[in-house]
Amino acid sequence: MKIKTKIIINLLLVVIAILSLYAWKEYQEIKHVAYLKLEDKRVRTLNRLAENLELPLWEMDEVWVEKVLRTEMPDLFVSAIIVQGEEGMLVSVLRDQGKGDVLNKLLLNDNNDLFYSQSIVREGDIIGVVKLYLTDRQIVLQLRQHLYQTMVNMLVLGGVIIIVLGMVLTRMINRPLARLLKAVQSLAKGLDGVALDINRKDELGLLVKGFNTMRMNIKQREADWHHALNDLSIAQQELLTLNENLELHVLKRTEELELINEHLQIMGHELEIEKNKAESANLAKSIFLANMSHELRTPMNAVLGFSRLLQNDTNLTEQQQEGLAIINRSGGHLLNLINDILDMAKIESGRIELEKIPFDLAILIRDMIDMMQERADKRGLSLMLDQSSAFPRFINADEGKIRQVLVNLLSNALKCTDRGGVVLRLQAKEQQDECITLVIEVEDTGRGIAPEDIEQIFLAFVQVGDQQDIQKGTGLGLAITQQYIELMGGTISVTSKVKQGSCFKVILPVEKTKLQEIESLPMHLVHNVLHLKADQPKYKVLIIEDHPENRLLLKRLLEFVGYQVKEANNGEEGVRLFQEWSPDFIWMDRRMPVMDGIAATRMIRALPEGKKVKIVAVTASVFDQERQILLDAGVNDIVTKPYQDTDIFECMARYLGAEYDYTDKPIANRRVAKVESKHSIEIQTSETRIIPEDLREELMAAVVSLDVEQSLEVILKIERLDKELAQNFRAMVDQFDFQAVMDYLNKEKEE
């Protein structure tokens, strides 16, 4: 395609595009004005109809109404008018059609007319509705005619442009380009070509000038090319020489790298040997520490045991008693240090293993709080438990290691706190696959830890901060705690501010306990409540609790002593059971789905029979504000989780007047060893021998040698057969009363 044709086409397209945009804009403006006029017509027509139809509709004169409608039909924009009045009155007119067509238009709405409606009001009351159908066909015809006229104008203008441009371009562009093309073809064939003499100052003139310059440059480059060929030949020769020298250099460098690689391999082998030696030395250190700790602890147990026995001697002087007390305190401190070293040695040597068993976590927490409360009271500190209602009662985990973690963290917090107190915060997050994540926080208001010391607090044999009067020990407590937590698959972290306190946070995954496992756990009856006294009424107790394990535990406890018990999963079900069963006493959980304990208590108290029933809330919250909300709702009292059996029985005795039969003997027919005085035990036997012969002999050998560790290991085996008997044995060993254990074992053998 010639350049002239391309220019004409492109210019024509530009002109058409511009004219099209202009025509489109003009078209839209005409359309907009036309529809504005139609809208104005619609308003005026509806207002006029509403005014003219007010009296005919009031008179319900259909002929008059139709005449009014006919007066609007000469307007070509009006397609149809429908008037609906009271008592089913319907009048309609349609251009060139009958009444039936108007109704079809109304019902089917299958046309393209514009529909409007307006209510007809007389004296404030709506007496009818006028519906107006307007057609925009006149607007469409007008727009279409304008479009046709615009297209014709554009075609005429395009033809004129093509003719004029063709003549101009032929004179100004085609002829000069033809001369330039001829000169280029001559130069391309290798001819010298001719210089063009077109004198113009436009782009063609510049193009001709550039051509003449190019012609001169080609001649110059031909001369330069011959010179470059000579220079290239010389450069190739020099490159060959450099390549030979480079090969020699690379060969020399490769030999040097091979020597360095051999040296690195030798160093790596030596480092591996040193690493193995270090690991062996570390293992040997751990074994040595374990053995030494064991060897030191055995005589230390004997020293402590016999020094405590001597304290019972009434013939000792006051000075001798003070000396024995110093021996016991110092020996106990030394024994704790040895135990920490032994635990750390076991961890480093890989001898620590997990023992997952189902156990009552609430009892463990309660025992821990009771044990630590005495230490807190001695230091004038507060010890608070903040337990979430989601915290589980029973779990499958290593009870001993969790106990040790809590002991270490709480002891450390109390030891580092001079005023204020310590809070044990317990939360839980349920996970998939029958798992629960425990979140345990121990927060104190103590001295705090400096930022530069936080990374060192979990290192073995390291203590940070001012140690003169603050801490005494090996610095192993937190190191052992971290190792135990990581062994159980958890993590521990700490945040602290100097002189403001610290917060240790433990995240620990554990397994849920199944209901059948909970049912198999032994009951913990502290006061050995046998049952309600014979003259007591059959009290009815309702348990409203959403956690099945908590309901099961409380139900077993109450049914064991003779209460009649029913259960409810939430407050709504509890209210229904109360109305049906009329219990004497209600244990009410605080947080439940569907309806919580506060709402359920208020509903029960609002019932006529709900005034006399005793309601006691069971909650994990220890804050006064939460307790006051429960009391305001109508509960008689509050028992805080985790509770002990005595809390339950004493509360019911207080509010029901219930009386119980107690016994100092075990509930089940088992043998129990109870320490009454020095070396004296009370033994009850059953027909079945509890302790197998091999365990009896193993325990006897351990206590004869005064070996606390070995004794506790054997007692742990006995615990699987008889938990209460094992607890008594453990209490004797903890008091270094080995003679009581031997007396019991010897008496059993005689029987």
NULUM-5078 format. One record per residue (C-alpha): residue number from 1; x, y, z. Coordinates in steps of 0.25 Angstrom, whole numbers. Layout:
N
R   bavex      xx      yy      zz
R     NUM       X       Y       Z
...
This chain:
751
R   bavex      xx      yy      zz
R       1       0       0       0
R       2       6      14      -4
R       3       9      24       7
R       4      -1      34       1
R       5     -12      24       2
R       6      -8      21      17
R       7      -8      36      20
R       8     -21      38      14
R       9     -27      26      21
R      10     -21      29      35
R      11     -25      44      33
R      12     -39      40      29
R      13     -40      31      41
R      14     -36      42      50
R      15     -47      51      44
R      16     -57      41      45
R      17     -54      38      60
R      18     -55      52      63
R      19     -68      54      56
R      20     -73      42      62
R      21     -70      47      76
R      22     -76      60      73
R      23     -89      53      67
R      24     -90      44      79
R      25     -89      56      88
R      26    -100      63      80
R      27    -108      51      80
R      28    -107      49      95
R      29    -111      64      97
R      30    -123      63      88
R      31    -127      50      95
R      32    -126      56     109
R      33    -134      68     105
R      34    -145      59      99
R      35    -146      51     111
R      36    -146      63     120
R      37    -158      68     112
R      38    -164      55     113
R      39    -162      55     128
R      40    -168      69     129
R      41    -180      64     121
R      42    -182      52     130
R      43    -182      61     142
R      44    -192      71     136
R      45    -201      60     130
R      46    -202      53     144
R      47    -205      66     151
R      48    -215      70     141
R      49    -222      56     142
R      50    -222      56     157
R      51    -229      69     157
R      52    -239      66     146
R      53    -242      52     151
R      54    -244      56     166
R      55    -259      59     164
R      56    -263      48     154
R      57    -256      38     163
R      58    -263      43     175
R      59    -277      42     168
R      60    -272      29     162
R      61    -276      33     148
R      62    -269      24     138
R      63    -274      31     126
R      64    -269      44     131
R      65    -256      38     135
R      66    -254      32     121
R      67    -257      46     115
R      68    -246      52     123
R      69    -236      41     119
R      70    -240      43     104
R      71    -236      58     105
R      72    -221      53     107
R      73    -221      43      96
R      74    -218      53      85
R      75    -204      54      91
R      76    -195      45      83
R      77    -187      42      95
R      78    -198      36     103
R      79    -200      21     100
R      80    -210      17     110
R      81    -217      22     123
R      82    -224      13     134
R      83    -232      18     145
R      84    -236      10     157
R      85    -246      14     167
R      86    -253       9     179
R      87    -263      -3     178
R      88    -255      -9     167
R      89    -257       2     157
R      90    -247       1     145
R      91    -247      11     133
R      92    -236      10     123
R      93    -233      15     109
R      94    -222      11      99
R      95    -218      17      86
R      96    -225      10      75
R      97    -229      -2      84
R      98    -240      -6      93
R      99    -242      -8     108
R     100    -238     -22     108
R     101    -224     -19     102
R     102    -222      -9     113
R     103    -225     -19     123
R     104    -215     -29     117
R     105    -205     -18     117
R     106    -207     -15     131
R     107    -206     -30     135
R     108    -196     -35     126
R     109    -187     -23     125
R     110    -181     -28     112
R     111    -179     -15     105
R     112    -167      -5     105
R     113    -176       7     110
R     114    -172      16     122
R     115    -181      13     133
R     116    -185      24     144
R     117    -195      24     155
R     118    -201      35     164
R     119    -212      34     175
R     120    -224      43     174
R     121    -227      49     187
R     122    -240      56     192
R     123    -240      63     206
R     124    -228      55     210
R     125    -234      41     206
R     126    -229      33     194
R     127    -241      31     185
R     128    -233      24     173
R     129    -221      22     165
R     130    -217      27     151
R     131    -207      19     143
R     132    -201      26     131
R     133    -193      19     120
R     134    -184      28     112
R     135    -177      23      99
R     136    -164      29      94
R     137    -166      25      80
R     138    -166      39      75
R     139    -153      42      82
R     140    -147      29      76
R     141    -151      33      62
R     142    -146      47      64
R     143    -132      42      69
R     144    -132      31      57
R     145    -134      42      47
R     146    -123      51      53
R     147    -114      39      52
R     148    -117      36      38
R     149    -114      51      34
R     150    -101      51      42
R     151     -96      38      34
R     152     -99      45      21
R     153     -92      57      25
R     154     -80      49      29
R     155     -79      41      16
R     156     -80      54       8
R     157     -69      60      16
R     158     -60      48      15
R     159     -61      48       0
R     160     -57      62      -1
R     161     -45      59       9
R     162     -40      48       0
R     163     -40      56     -13
R     164     -33      68      -7
R     165     -23      60       1
R     166     -19      51     -12
R     167     -16      64     -20
R     168      -8      70      -9
R     169       0      58      -5
R     170       3      55     -20
R     171      10      68     -22
R     172      17      69      -8
R     173      21      55      -5
R     174      20      45     -16
R     175      29      52     -26
R     176      41      55     -17
R     177      40      41     -11
R     178      41      35     -25
R     179      54      42     -28
R     180      60      38     -14
R     181      56      24     -16
R     182      63      24     -30
R     183      76      29     -23
R     184      75      19     -12
R     185      74       7     -22
R     186      86      12     -30
R     187      94      12     -17
R     188      89      -1     -13
R     189      94      -7     -26
R     190     109      -3     -22
R     191     109       9     -31
R     192     114      22     -26
R     193     100      28     -27
R     194      97      43     -30
R     195      95      54     -20
R     196      81      59     -19
R     197      78      74     -20
R     198      65      76     -14
R     199      65      88      -6
R     200      54      88       5
R     201      53      91      19
R     202      43      81      23
R     203      45      66      27
R     204      47      62      12
R     205      58      72      11
R     206      65      67      24
R     207      63      52      18
R     208      70      56       5
R     209      81      63      13
R     210      83      51      22
R     211      84      42       9
R     212      95      51       4
R     213     102      50      17
R     214     100      35      17
R     215     106      34       3
R     216     119      41       8
R     217     120      32      21
R     218     119      19      13
R     219     131      23       5
R     220     138      27      18
R     221     135      13      24
R     222     140       5      13
R     223     153      12      15
R     224     153       9      30
R     225     149      -5      28
R     226     161      -8      20
R     227     169      -2      31
R     228     161     -10      42
R     229     164     -24      35
R     230     179     -21      37
R     231     177     -18      52
R     232     168     -30      54
R     233     179     -39      49
R     234     189     -33      59
R     235     179     -34      70
R     236     176     -49      67
R     237     191     -52      69
R     238     192     -45      82
R     239     179     -52      87
R     240     186     -66      84
R     241     198     -62      93
R     242     189     -57     104
R     243     181     -70     104
R     244     193     -79     106
R     245     197     -71     118
R     246     183     -72     124
R     247     183     -87     123
R     248     196     -88     131
R     249     191     -79     142
R     250     178     -87     143
R     251     185    -100     145
R     252     194     -94     156
R     253     182     -88     163
R     254     175    -102     162
R     255     186    -109     169
R     256     186     -98     180
R     257     171    -101     183
R     258     173    -116     183
R     259     183    -114     194
R     260     173    -105     202
R     261     162    -115     201
R     262     171    -126     206
R     263     174    -117     218
R     264     160    -114     221
R     265     156    -129     221
R     266     167    -132     231
R     267     162    -121     240
R     268     147    -126     239
R     269     151    -140     243
R     270     159    -134     255
R     271     147    -126     259
R     272     138    -138     258
R     273     147    -145     267
R     274     147    -134     277
R     275     132    -133     276
R     276     131    -148     280
R     277     141    -146     291
R     278     133    -134     297
R     279     119    -142     296
R     280     126    -154     303
R     281     132    -145     313
R     282     118    -139     315
R     283     111    -152     317
R     284     122    -157     326
R     285     120    -144     334
R     286     105    -147     335
R     287     107    -161     339
R     288     117    -157     349
R     289     108    -146     355
R     290      97    -157     356
R     291     105    -167     363
R     292     111    -157     372
R     293      98    -151     375
R     294      92    -165     378
R     295     104    -168     387
R     296     103    -155     395
R     297      88    -156     396
R     298      88    -170     403
R     299      96    -166     415
R     300      89    -152     415
R     301      76    -159     416
R     302      81    -167     428
R     303      86    -154     435
R     304      73    -147     433
R     305      65    -159     437
R     306      73    -162     450
R     307      74    -148     454
R     308      59    -146     453
R     309      58    -159     462
R     310      67    -153     472
R     311      59    -140     473
R     312      48    -149     479
R     313      57    -152     490
R     314      52    -145     503
R     315      66    -146     510
R     316      73    -137     500
R     317      77    -123     505
R     318      72    -110     498
R     319      85    -108     492
R     320      85    -122     487
R     321      71    -120     481
R     322      76    -107     474
R     323      88    -114     468
R     324      79    -125     463
R     325      70    -115     457
R     326      82    -108     450
R     327      86    -122     445
R     328      72    -125     439
R     329      71    -111     432
R     330      85    -112     426
R     331      83    -126     422
R     332      70    -123     416
R     333      76    -112     408
R     334      88    -121     404
R     335      78    -132     400
R     336      70    -122     391
R     337      83    -118     384
R     338      87    -133     382
R     339      73    -136     377
R     340      74    -125     367
R     341      87    -129     362
R     342      82    -143     360
R     343      70    -139     352
R     344      79    -130     343
R     345      88    -142     341
R     346      77    -151     338
R     347      72    -141     327
R     348      86    -139     321
R     349      88    -154     320
R     350      74    -157     314
R     351      69    -166     325
R     352      56    -157     328
R     353      44    -163     322
R     354      29    -159     321
R     355      18    -167     328
R     356       5    -163     323
R     357      -7    -167     333
R     358     -21    -161     335
R     359     -21    -153     348
R     360     -29    -142     355
R     361     -22    -129     352
R     362     -31    -121     361
R     363     -26    -129     373
R     364     -12    -127     369
R     365     -15    -112     368
R     366     -22    -111     381
R     367     -11    -119     388
R     368      -1    -109     382
R     369      -8     -97     386
R     370      -9    -103     400
R     371       5    -106     401
R     372      10     -92     396
R     373       0     -85     404
R     374       8     -88     417
R     375      21     -82     410
R     376      13     -70     405
R     377       7     -67     419
R     378      21     -68     426
R     379      26     -57     416
R     380      14     -49     418
R     381      10     -50     403
R     382      -3     -53     396
R     383      -5     -66     387
R     384     -17     -65     378
R     385     -23     -76     368
R     386     -29     -70     355
R     387     -35     -82     348
R     388     -43     -82     335
R     389     -56     -90     335
R     390     -50     -97     322
R     391     -38    -103     330
R     392     -40    -118     331
R     393     -42    -126     343
R     394     -36    -139     338
R     395     -25    -141     328
R     396     -15    -151     322
R     397      -1    -147     325
R     398      11    -149     334
R     399       6    -145     348
R     400      20    -144     354
R     401      26    -135     344
R     402      14    -125     344
R     403      15    -125     359
R     404      30    -122     359
R     405      28    -111     349
R     406      18    -104     358
R     407      26    -106     370
R     408      38    -100     364
R     409      31     -88     358
R     410      23     -85     370
R     411      34     -87     379
R     412      43     -78     371
R     413      32     -67     370
R     414      30     -67     385
R     415      45     -67     388
R     416      47     -55     379
R     417      35     -47     384
R     418      37     -38     396
R     419      23     -31     396
R     420      10     -33     389
R     421       7     -47     384
R     422       7     -58     374
R     423      -4     -61     364
R     424      -5     -75     358
R     425     -14     -73     345
R     426     -20     -86     338
R     427     -26     -86     325
R     428     -28     -96     314
R     429     -31     -97     299
R     430     -37    -109     293
R     431     -30    -115     280
R     432     -34    -126     271
R     433     -30    -141     272
R     434     -35    -141     287
R     435     -24    -131     291
R     436     -24    -119     301
R     437     -14    -108     302
R     438     -12    -104     316
R     439      -7     -89     318
R     440      -1     -88     332
R     441       4     -74     336
R     442      11     -71     349
R     443      12     -56     352
R     444      18     -49     364
R     445      21     -35     368
R     446      35     -38     372
R     447      49     -32     368
R     448      48     -35     353
R     449      59     -39     344
R     450      68     -30     336
R     451      66     -31     320
R     452      81     -36     319
R     453      78     -47     329
R     454      66     -53     323
R     455      73     -61     313
R     456      82     -68     324
R     457      71     -71     334
R     458      69     -85     328
R     459      83     -89     328
R     460      88    -100     338
R     461      96     -95     350
R     462      94     -80     346
R     463      87     -70     355
R     464      84     -56     351
R     465      83     -43     359
R     466      87     -40     373
R     467      89     -54     380
R     468      94     -50     394
R     469      81     -50     401
R     470      71     -54     390
R     471      73     -69     386
R     472      81     -81     391
R     473      83     -93     382
R     474      89     -99     370
R     475      82     -91     360
R     476      76    -103     354
R     477      61    -101     357
R     478      57     -93     344
R     479      67    -102     336
R     480      60    -115     340
R     481      46    -108     338
R     482      49    -104     324
R     483      55    -118     321
R     484      42    -125     327
R     485      33    -116     319
R     486      40    -118     306
R     487      40    -133     309
R     488      25    -132     310
R     489      24    -125     297
R     490      22    -111     303
R     491      29     -97     303
R     492      32     -87     314
R     493      34     -72     313
R     494      36     -61     323
R     495      33     -46     323
R     496      39     -37     334
R     497      41     -23     338
R     498      51     -19     349
R     499      45     -16     362
R     500      31     -19     356
R     501      31     -34     355
R     502      31     -46     346
R     503      22     -55     338
R     504      25     -69     334
R     505      16     -75     324
R     506      15     -90     321
R     507       8     -95     308
R     508       6    -110     310
R     509      -1    -120     301
R     510      -8    -131     308
R     511     -18    -142     305
R     512     -33    -142     309
R     513     -38    -153     319
R     514     -49    -162     314
R     515     -61    -164     323
R     516     -58    -178     325
R     517     -44    -175     330
R     518     -50    -165     340
R     519     -59    -175     346
R     520     -48    -184     348
R     521     -40    -174     356
R     522     -41    -176     372
R     523     -49    -167     380
R     524     -42    -157     389
R     525     -50    -156     402
R     526     -41    -148     412
R     527     -50    -151     424
R     528     -55    -164     420
R     529     -69    -161     420
R     530     -77    -174     419
R     531     -91    -169     417
R     532    -103    -161     422
R     533    -107    -165     436
R     534    -119    -174     436
R     535    -129    -164     442
R     536    -126    -154     431
R     537    -136    -152     420
R     538    -133    -155     405
R     539    -128    -142     400
R     540    -130    -139     386
R     541    -119    -132     379
R     542    -119    -126     365
R     543    -105    -124     358
R     544    -105    -113     347
R     545     -92    -114     340
R     546     -88    -114     325
R     547     -75    -122     327
R     548     -78    -137     327
R     549     -65    -140     335
R     550     -69    -130     346
R     551     -83    -135     347
R     552     -78    -150     347
R     553     -69    -147     359
R     554     -79    -139     367
R     555     -90    -149     364
R     556     -81    -161     369
R     557     -77    -153     381
R     558     -91    -150     385
R     559     -97    -164     381
R     560     -86    -171     389
R     561     -92    -165     402
R     562    -106    -167     399
R     563    -112    -154     392
R     564    -122    -156     381
R     565    -115    -148     369
R     566    -120    -143     355
R     567    -112    -136     345
R     568    -114    -124     335
R     569    -105    -120     324
R     570    -109    -105     324
R     571    -117     -95     331
R     572    -130     -97     323
R     573    -130    -112     325
R     574    -127    -109     340
R     575    -139    -100     341
R     576    -148    -111     335
R     577    -143    -122     344
R     578    -145    -113     356
R     579    -160    -111     353
R     580    -162    -126     350
R     581    -153    -132     362
R     582    -153    -121     373
R     583    -139    -124     378
R     584    -135    -120     392
R     585    -121    -115     388
R     586    -115    -110     374
R     587    -100    -109     370
R     588    -100     -98     360
R     589     -88     -96     350
R     590     -86     -81     346
R     591     -82     -82     331
R     592     -91     -91     322
R     593     -96     -91     308
R     594    -111     -88     305
R     595    -113     -82     319
R     596    -103     -79     329
R     597    -103     -81     344
R     598    -107     -66     347
R     599    -119     -66     338
R     600    -123     -80     343
R     601    -123     -76     358
R     602    -131     -64     355
R     603    -142     -72     348
R     604    -142     -82     359
R     605    -143     -72     370
R     606    -155     -65     362
R     607    -163     -78     363
R     608    -172     -80     375
R     609    -165     -93     379
R     610    -151     -87     377
R     611    -150     -78     390
R     612    -147     -90     399
R     613    -137     -98     391
R     614    -122     -97     394
R     615    -114     -92     382
R     616     -98     -92     383
R     617     -90     -88     371
R     618     -78     -95     367
R     619     -68     -86     359
R     620     -53     -84     356
R     621     -53     -69     358
R     622     -47     -63     371
R     623     -50     -49     368
R     624     -60     -41     378
R     625     -67     -35     366
R     626     -71     -48     360
R     627     -75     -54     374
R     628     -84     -42     377
R     629     -91     -44     363
R     630     -94     -58     367
R     631     -99     -54     381
R     632    -108     -44     375
R     633    -114     -54     366
R     634    -119     -62     378
R     635    -109     -73     381
R     636    -107     -76     396
R     637     -92     -79     395
R     638     -80     -81     386
R     639     -70     -92     385
R     640     -58     -89     377
R     641     -52     -99     367
R     642     -44    -108     370
R     643     -51    -112     382
R     644     -48    -124     391
R     645     -58    -134     396
R     646     -59    -128     410
R     647     -63    -115     403
R     648     -75    -122     397
R     649     -80    -129     409
R     650     -78    -118     419
R     651     -85    -108     410
R     652     -97    -118     409
R     653     -97    -121     424
R     654     -97    -106     427
R     655    -109    -103     418
R     656    -117    -116     419
R     657    -114    -120     433
R     658    -108    -133     427
R     659    -101    -142     437
R     660     -91    -153     433
R     661     -85    -166     438
R     662     -69    -165     438
R     663     -59    -175     440
R     664     -44    -175     441
R     665     -43    -188     433
R     666     -42    -189     418
R     667     -55    -189     410
R     668     -51    -201     402
R     669     -46    -214     409
R     670     -31    -211     407
R     671     -19    -211     416
R     672     -14    -197     420
R     673      -2    -193     428
R     674      -5    -181     437
R     675       6    -175     445
R     676       1    -172     459
R     677      14    -171     467
R     678      29    -174     466
R     679      30    -187     459
R     680      16    -191     462
R     681       6    -194     450
R     682      -8    -200     450
R     683     -10    -210     439
R     684     -23    -216     433
R     685     -22    -228     424
R     686     -32    -234     414
R     687     -33    -247     408
R     688     -26    -244     396
R     689     -11    -240     398
R     690      -9    -227     391
R     691       7    -226     390
R     692      13    -237     382
R     693      25    -244     388
R     694      35    -239     378
R     695      31    -224     381
R     696      31    -227     396
R     697      45    -232     396
R     698      50    -220     386
R     699      43    -210     396
R     700      49    -217     408
R     701      63    -216     402
R     702      62    -201     398
R     703      57    -197     412
R     704      68    -206     419
R     705      79    -198     411
R     706      72    -185     414
R     707      71    -182     399
R     708      60    -172     397
R     709      60    -172     382
R     710      59    -187     381
R     711      48    -187     391
R     712      40    -177     383
R     713      42    -185     370
R     714      36    -198     377
R     715      25    -190     383
R     716      21    -185     370
R     717      20    -199     365
R     718      11    -202     377
R     719       2    -190     374
R     720      -3    -197     362
R     721      -8    -208     371
R     722     -13    -200     383
R     723     -12    -185     382
R     724     -16    -182     397
R     725      -6    -192     402
R     726       5    -186     393
R     727       2    -172     398
R     728       4    -176     413
R     729      17    -183     409
R     730      21    -170     402
R     731      18    -162     414
R     732      26    -171     423
R     733      38    -170     414
R     734      37    -155     413
R     735      38    -154     428
R     736      50    -164     427
R     737      42    -174     436
R     738      48    -186     429
R     739      46    -194     442
R     740      30    -192     440
R     741      31    -198     426
R     742      40    -210     431
R     743      30    -213     442
R     744      18    -213     433
R     745      25    -222     423
R     746      30    -231     434
R     747      16    -232     440
R     748      10    -235     426
R     749      20    -246     424
R     750      17    -253     437
R     751       2    -252     433
